[in-house]
Every structure is written in structure tokens, then in C-alpha cells.
Amino acid sequence: MPRQGLALAALVATLGAAMPLSAEPVAKPIVIAHRGASGERPEHTLASYERAIALGADFVEPDLVMTRDGVLVARHENEISGTTDVAARPEFAHRKTTKSIDGEAVTGWFTEDFTLAELKTLRARERLPKLRPQNTVYDGQFEIPTLQEIIDLVRANETAAGRRIGLYPETKHPGYFQGIGLAMERPLVAMLEKNGYSHAGDPVFIQSFEAENLKELRGLTKLRLIQLMGAEPHFAAMTTPEGLKSVATYADGVGPAKALIVPVSKLGKREAPTRFVADAHAAGLKVHAWTFRVENYFLPADMRKGLNPRGRGDMAAEIRLFVELGVDGVFSDNPGEALAALE
């Protein structure tokens, strides 16, 4: 084993990992550009996706929400005051409202209250300006892109780069959108099929936190599906060996929060790895972990460099640890650094 591999194995041992690693070593985990290269450009903009592609990302990830006129657009949430200049636009001041989204009261401006033409007048801005002040220089430059525009960008870059570039769309709040008459499932599948994505071997994964959404999609498409899982208690039953076997009846893989694989204490200390990866693989599921970011704020205490929350820590070491534990892919805001870590 090369010296780097020995060091990682020792690191796992020091964490007290009595559990086995993945039964199937991963040759080449995929790198999924989380909201594009969102560590370098405002998230969910064509500039962010294009930067991710230039850096070599295997897949780009658009989070999808619906407009009032039924168009799929890329925003992390349907509430857009944190990622656009809508709050500064007096012509839309009266659109501010409070809604119940998945059981939580949310106040702001919502994509489903705007037509695509109206959304196109807005401009994107950095969602994390305190952690990523360098990205604020791009505020006001980019539109909200449609899914079709993202697909067009991917296809154009495939031709130029001579390689396949994958799409990894996430349906955001699909149950909510279905409840207001803007169901996402059929429009998404139809859009992907129109652009030549319909087979299990095509470079597409569709992801969702909502199992019912994925089950409906399973009846509509052969494209690969990913069940997202957070570390919150309501996902606990799904993360057990039995729960993962149930997930495997409708999905091809899982997208777990990092803490489901390597828990971190409230003080930021890493704890012993769990059996999650091994159990998921035993159920026949791929494992794509989220989200790897370079800023100290997002890293375990022993992988931070300095005290500044926006300082750049050792994300590469964190990624290599997760690869040693057997993950099949990583979501990263910094796909260039993620690819370098895998090399």
C-alpha cells in the first residue's frame, strides 16, 4: 500500500473504527459539482456550472423548483431572497409573503409566484457572503437558469471537451409543488427524455429527500434515482440495514450527509465511522456523500487550518478519508480541489 494509503488506514484506526470498510473497493469515485462550482461562483448560475465543467467535474447538480407557468428552474429553494436581488426590486415588494413549506413557516419571495419572464429580470447573488466574500464580485451578473439552459450548456461543453458530462438534478419540495398543482415529476422526465436522457446507462442521477417522489419517478423513468438522507432523527429508520434494503426497492443509490458516515460531535471532533457505507453496499446501493467544502466552517476541528471560519482547511484529507471508507462519489462546492484530492 502506498504511504498515503497507510496514513489513511492509520487515521481510520485512530478513530476507533471497529466496523469494516466497504466490501467493494471504489476505483474512481465521481465528483458532483454541488450547485456548480459554488465555492467560486454564485450557486445555480450558468457561470457556476460552466466553471465546474472547466474544472473537470463528472456531474453538475441543479436543484430544481417550479415557476408559476410550470418551468423548471435552478434554485436551492423556492424562496429566493437569499440568492437573488428580489428584495431590492420595488416592483415585486407586494409578492413578499409567508408560506408553510414542508411544515415550516417561511417568509420571503417564492418562485411559484413568478412567471419565468419575471424571474429572468432578477439577478443572482452569493448566498454565503460572509464565508465567501470573493464571490460577491459576481453579484448582479447572472440570471436564474432553466433546466433546458443547463442541459444546453452541458451538451455544448461535451462537444468542446470531448467527454460526457453528467446531470444530477434534485427535486426540491416535490410534495409541496404537487400540492399546489405544479407537480414536478412528469415535466422533469419529459424534459430529460426530450434531450436524450431515458436509459439507466445515461449520465443522469435524479435525487430527492422525499421517498414518495422517487417512487413515482421509478414508475416513469429508467434513469438512476438517489434517495437523499440527512442526519436528522426522521431519517433514522431509513439508514438501518433494513431501511436501506427498502430504499433499494425504488432507488439505485443513497446520498447521505457526511455525519451519517463519520459523525462529528458538537465540539467538532470526529467520531468513529459507522457501518453506513458497508450496509448500503450490502443492499446494492451506491453511496454519494455530501457536502465537501474547503472553508474551515464546514470541516471537522482537526482538519481546519487557523481560526478564521472562512479560511481554507484540509478538505482533501476529509475526502480521502471518505474514499477510504468506500464512498462511490462526493458532492463538493469545490470540484477542482475534490478532483485533486482523488488523484
C-alpha positions as CSV (number, residue, x, y, z in Angstrom):
1,M,0.0,0.0,0.0
2,P,1.4,3.5,-0.8
3,R,2.4,5.7,2.0
4,Q,-0.7,7.9,1.6
5,G,-2.9,4.8,1.9
6,L,-1.1,3.7,5.0
7,A,-1.7,7.1,6.6
8,L,-5.4,7.0,5.8
9,A,-5.7,3.5,7.2
10,A,-4.0,4.6,10.4
11,L,-6.3,7.6,10.6
12,V,-9.3,5.3,10.4
13,A,-7.8,3.1,13.1
14,T,-7.2,6.0,15.4
15,L,-10.9,7.0,15.1
16,G,-11.7,3.6,16.7
17,A,-13.3,2.2,13.6
18,A,-14.1,-1.4,14.5
19,M,-16.6,-1.6,11.7
20,P,-15.5,-3.0,8.3
21,L,-14.8,-0.7,5.4
22,S,-16.8,-1.2,2.2
23,A,-16.7,-4.7,0.9
24,E,-16.1,-3.4,-2.7
25,P,-13.2,-1.0,-3.1
26,V,-14.0,2.0,-5.2
27,A,-11.8,2.5,-8.2
28,K,-12.9,6.0,-9.2
29,P,-15.5,7.9,-7.1
30,I,-17.4,10.5,-9.1
31,V,-17.2,14.2,-8.3
32,I,-20.5,16.0,-8.3
33,A,-20.3,19.8,-8.6
34,H,-22.7,20.9,-5.8
35,R,-24.8,23.7,-7.3
36,G,-22.0,24.0,-9.8
37,A,-18.6,25.3,-8.6
38,S,-20.5,27.2,-5.9
39,G,-17.3,27.8,-3.9
40,E,-16.1,30.1,-6.8
41,R,-19.3,31.5,-8.3
42,P,-22.8,32.2,-7.0
43,E,-24.6,28.9,-6.9
44,H,-27.0,27.7,-9.5
45,T,-25.9,30.0,-12.3
46,L,-24.7,29.1,-15.7
47,A,-21.3,30.6,-14.7
48,S,-21.1,28.2,-11.7
49,Y,-21.9,25.2,-13.9
50,E,-19.5,26.2,-16.6
51,R,-16.7,26.7,-14.1
52,A,-17.4,23.3,-12.7
53,I,-17.2,21.7,-16.1
54,A,-14.0,23.5,-16.9
55,L,-12.5,22.1,-13.6
56,G,-13.4,18.6,-14.7
57,A,-16.4,17.7,-12.6
58,D,-18.1,14.5,-13.6
59,F,-21.6,15.7,-12.9
60,V,-23.2,19.1,-12.3
61,E,-26.1,19.4,-9.8
62,P,-29.0,21.7,-10.4
63,D,-31.6,21.9,-7.6
64,L,-35.0,22.3,-9.3
65,V,-38.1,24.3,-8.4
66,M,-41.1,25.4,-10.4
67,T,-42.2,28.8,-11.8
68,R,-45.9,29.9,-11.8
69,D,-46.1,28.9,-15.5
70,G,-44.6,25.5,-14.9
71,V,-41.0,25.8,-15.9
72,L,-38.2,24.0,-14.1
73,V,-35.5,26.4,-12.9
74,A,-32.4,26.1,-10.8
75,R,-32.6,27.5,-7.2
76,H,-31.6,25.8,-3.9
77,E,-35.0,26.7,-2.5
78,N,-38.3,28.1,-3.9
79,E,-37.8,31.0,-1.5
80,I,-35.3,33.2,-3.4
81,S,-34.5,36.3,-1.2
82,G,-31.1,34.8,-0.2
83,T,-29.9,34.0,-3.7
84,T,-31.3,36.8,-5.9
85,D,-31.9,40.6,-5.7
86,V,-35.6,40.2,-5.4
87,A,-35.8,42.0,-2.0
88,A,-34.3,45.1,-3.7
89,R,-36.8,45.2,-6.5
90,P,-39.7,47.5,-5.6
91,E,-41.9,46.2,-8.4
92,F,-42.1,42.8,-6.6
93,A,-42.4,44.1,-3.0
94,H,-46.0,43.1,-2.8
95,R,-45.1,39.5,-3.6
96,K,-43.4,39.0,-0.2
97,T,-45.4,36.5,1.8
98,T,-45.3,33.7,4.4
99,K,-46.0,30.1,3.4
100,S,-45.8,26.7,5.0
101,I,-43.1,24.7,3.2
102,D,-42.9,21.1,4.4
103,G,-44.4,22.1,7.7
104,E,-42.2,25.1,8.3
105,A,-43.3,28.8,8.1
106,V,-41.1,30.6,5.6
107,T,-41.2,34.3,4.7
108,G,-40.0,35.8,1.5
109,W,-40.5,35.6,-2.2
110,F,-41.3,32.3,-3.9
111,T,-40.6,31.0,-7.5
112,E,-44.1,29.7,-7.8
113,D,-45.4,33.3,-7.6
114,F,-43.4,34.4,-10.6
115,T,-43.5,33.6,-14.3
116,L,-40.3,32.6,-16.0
117,A,-40.2,36.0,-17.7
118,E,-40.4,37.8,-14.3
119,L,-37.7,35.6,-12.8
120,K,-35.4,36.3,-15.7
121,T,-35.4,40.0,-14.7
122,L,-33.8,39.1,-11.4
123,R,-30.1,38.6,-10.9
124,A,-28.3,36.1,-8.7
125,R,-26.2,36.9,-5.7
126,E,-23.9,35.0,-3.4
127,R,-25.8,33.0,-0.7
128,L,-22.9,32.9,1.8
129,P,-21.3,36.4,1.5
130,K,-19.7,36.3,5.0
131,L,-17.9,33.0,4.2
132,R,-17.3,33.7,0.5
133,P,-16.8,37.4,0.1
134,Q,-14.8,36.8,-3.0
135,N,-17.9,35.6,-4.8
136,T,-19.8,38.8,-4.1
137,V,-18.0,40.4,-7.0
138,Y,-20.3,38.4,-9.3
139,D,-23.5,39.7,-7.6
140,G,-25.9,41.0,-10.1
141,Q,-24.3,39.5,-13.2
142,F,-26.2,36.2,-13.8
143,E,-29.7,35.2,-14.4
144,I,-31.7,32.3,-12.9
145,P,-31.2,29.4,-15.4
146,T,-33.8,27.0,-16.6
147,L,-33.1,23.3,-16.7
148,Q,-33.1,23.4,-20.5
149,E,-30.4,26.1,-20.5
150,I,-28.3,23.9,-18.2
151,I,-28.7,20.9,-20.4
152,D,-27.8,23.1,-23.5
153,L,-24.6,24.3,-21.6
154,V,-23.7,20.7,-20.7
155,R,-24.2,19.5,-24.3
156,A,-22.1,22.4,-25.8
157,N,-19.3,21.7,-23.4
158,E,-19.4,17.9,-24.1
159,T,-18.8,18.7,-27.7
160,A,-15.9,21.1,-26.9
161,A,-14.3,18.8,-24.3
162,G,-14.9,15.5,-26.0
163,R,-16.3,13.9,-22.8
164,R,-19.6,13.1,-21.3
165,I,-20.8,15.4,-18.5
166,G,-23.4,14.2,-16.2
167,L,-26.6,15.8,-14.8
168,Y,-27.6,15.3,-11.2
169,P,-30.8,17.2,-10.7
170,E,-32.6,17.4,-7.3
171,T,-36.3,17.8,-7.0
172,K,-36.8,20.4,-4.2
173,H,-40.0,20.2,-2.1
174,P,-41.8,18.0,-4.7
175,G,-44.7,17.1,-2.4
176,Y,-45.3,20.8,-1.8
177,F,-45.3,21.6,-5.5
178,Q,-47.6,18.7,-6.2
179,G,-50.0,20.1,-3.6
180,I,-50.2,23.5,-5.4
181,G,-50.8,22.0,-8.8
182,L,-47.2,22.2,-10.1
183,A,-46.2,18.6,-9.9
184,M,-42.5,18.2,-11.0
185,E,-42.2,14.5,-11.8
186,R,-43.7,14.3,-15.3
187,P,-42.3,17.7,-16.5
188,L,-38.8,16.6,-15.3
189,V,-38.9,13.2,-17.0
190,A,-40.3,14.7,-20.2
191,M,-37.6,17.4,-20.3
192,L,-34.8,14.8,-19.8
193,E,-36.3,12.4,-22.4
194,K,-36.6,15.3,-24.9
195,N,-32.9,15.8,-24.6
196,G,-32.0,12.1,-25.0
197,Y,-31.8,11.0,-21.3
198,S,-34.0,8.0,-20.8
199,H,-31.9,4.9,-20.1
200,A,-30.2,3.6,-16.9
201,G,-26.8,4.0,-18.6
202,D,-27.3,7.7,-19.4
203,P,-25.2,10.1,-17.3
204,V,-28.1,11.2,-15.1
205,F,-29.0,10.7,-11.4
206,I,-32.2,12.2,-10.1
207,Q,-32.1,12.8,-6.3
208,S,-34.7,13.7,-3.7
209,F,-35.2,13.7,0.1
210,E,-38.8,12.6,-0.5
211,A,-39.3,8.8,-1.0
212,E,-42.8,9.2,-2.5
213,N,-41.3,11.5,-5.2
214,L,-38.7,8.9,-6.1
215,K,-41.3,6.1,-6.1
216,E,-43.4,8.0,-8.5
217,L,-40.3,8.7,-10.7
218,R,-39.5,5.0,-10.6
219,G,-42.7,4.3,-12.5
220,L,-41.9,7.0,-15.1
221,T,-38.2,6.5,-15.9
222,K,-35.3,4.1,-16.1
223,L,-32.9,6.8,-15.1
224,R,-31.0,6.2,-11.9
225,L,-32.5,7.5,-8.7
226,I,-30.8,8.6,-5.4
227,Q,-32.5,8.8,-2.0
228,L,-31.1,11.7,-0.1
229,M,-30.7,11.3,3.7
230,G,-29.9,13.9,6.4
231,A,-28.6,13.3,9.9
232,E,-31.9,14.4,11.4
233,P,-33.9,11.8,13.5
234,H,-36.7,11.4,11.0
235,F,-34.2,9.7,8.6
236,A,-33.0,7.2,11.2
237,A,-35.2,4.3,10.2
238,M,-34.1,4.7,6.6
239,T,-30.4,4.4,7.5
240,T,-30.7,1.0,9.1
241,P,-29.7,-2.2,7.2
242,E,-33.4,-3.0,6.8
243,G,-34.2,0.6,5.8
244,L,-31.5,0.6,3.2
245,K,-32.9,-2.7,1.7
246,S,-36.3,-1.0,1.5
247,V,-34.7,2.0,-0.3
248,A,-33.1,-0.4,-2.8
249,T,-36.6,-1.4,-4.0
250,Y,-37.0,2.0,-5.7
251,A,-33.6,3.7,-5.8
252,D,-30.2,2.9,-7.2
253,G,-28.2,4.7,-4.5
254,V,-28.2,7.0,-1.5
255,G,-26.9,10.5,-0.8
256,P,-26.1,10.6,2.9
257,A,-25.0,13.6,4.9
258,K,-21.3,13.2,5.9
259,A,-22.3,12.8,9.5
260,L,-24.1,9.5,8.7
261,I,-20.7,8.1,7.7
262,V,-18.4,9.9,10.1
263,P,-20.2,11.6,13.0
264,V,-18.9,14.8,14.3
265,S,-19.5,16.0,17.9
266,K,-20.9,19.4,18.8
267,L,-17.3,20.4,19.6
268,G,-16.3,19.5,16.0
269,K,-14.5,16.3,16.9
270,R,-14.7,13.4,14.5
271,E,-16.1,10.1,16.0
272,A,-15.7,6.5,14.8
273,P,-17.0,5.8,11.3
274,T,-20.4,4.0,11.2
275,R,-21.4,0.9,9.2
276,F,-23.4,3.0,6.8
277,V,-21.3,2.6,3.6
278,A,-21.0,-1.2,4.1
279,D,-24.7,-1.6,4.9
280,A,-25.7,0.5,1.8
281,H,-23.3,-1.5,-0.4
282,A,-24.7,-4.8,1.0
283,A,-28.2,-3.6,-0.1
284,G,-26.9,-2.9,-3.6
285,L,-26.8,0.9,-3.3
286,K,-24.2,3.4,-4.5
287,V,-23.2,6.0,-1.9
288,H,-22.7,9.6,-2.8
289,A,-21.8,11.7,0.3
290,W,-22.5,15.4,0.8
291,T,-21.2,18.1,1.1
292,F,-17.4,18.7,0.9
293,R,-16.3,22.3,1.2
294,V,-12.9,24.0,1.7
295,E,-13.9,26.5,4.3
296,N,-12.9,25.8,8.0
297,Y,-16.5,26.4,9.0
298,F,-17.6,23.2,7.3
299,L,-14.7,21.0,8.4
300,P,-14.1,18.9,11.5
301,A,-11.9,20.6,14.0
302,D,-8.7,18.6,13.2
303,M,-9.0,19.4,9.5
304,R,-9.3,23.2,10.0
305,K,-6.3,25.5,9.3
306,G,-6.3,28.5,11.6
307,L,-9.2,30.1,13.4
308,N,-10.9,32.1,10.6
309,P,-14.2,30.3,9.7
310,R,-13.7,31.3,6.1
311,G,-10.1,30.1,6.0
312,R,-9.3,27.2,3.8
313,G,-8.9,23.9,5.7
314,D,-7.9,20.4,4.6
315,M,-10.9,19.3,2.6
316,A,-8.6,17.0,0.6
317,A,-7.9,14.9,3.7
318,E,-11.6,14.7,4.5
319,I,-12.4,13.5,1.0
320,R,-9.6,10.9,1.1
321,L,-10.9,9.5,4.4
322,F,-14.4,9.1,2.9
323,V,-12.9,7.4,-0.2
324,E,-11.0,5.0,2.1
325,L,-14.3,4.3,3.8
326,G,-15.7,3.3,0.4
327,V,-18.0,6.1,-0.9
328,D,-18.7,6.0,-4.6
329,G,-19.0,9.7,-5.1
330,V,-18.7,13.1,-3.4
331,F,-20.7,16.3,-3.7
332,S,-18.4,19.3,-3.5
333,D,-18.7,23.1,-3.8
334,N,-15.1,22.9,-4.9
335,P,-14.9,20.3,-7.6
336,G,-11.4,21.2,-8.7
337,E,-10.0,20.6,-5.3
338,A,-12.1,17.5,-4.9
339,L,-10.6,16.0,-8.1
340,A,-7.1,16.9,-7.0
341,A,-7.8,15.1,-3.7
342,L,-8.8,11.9,-5.5
343,E,-5.6,12.0,-7.6
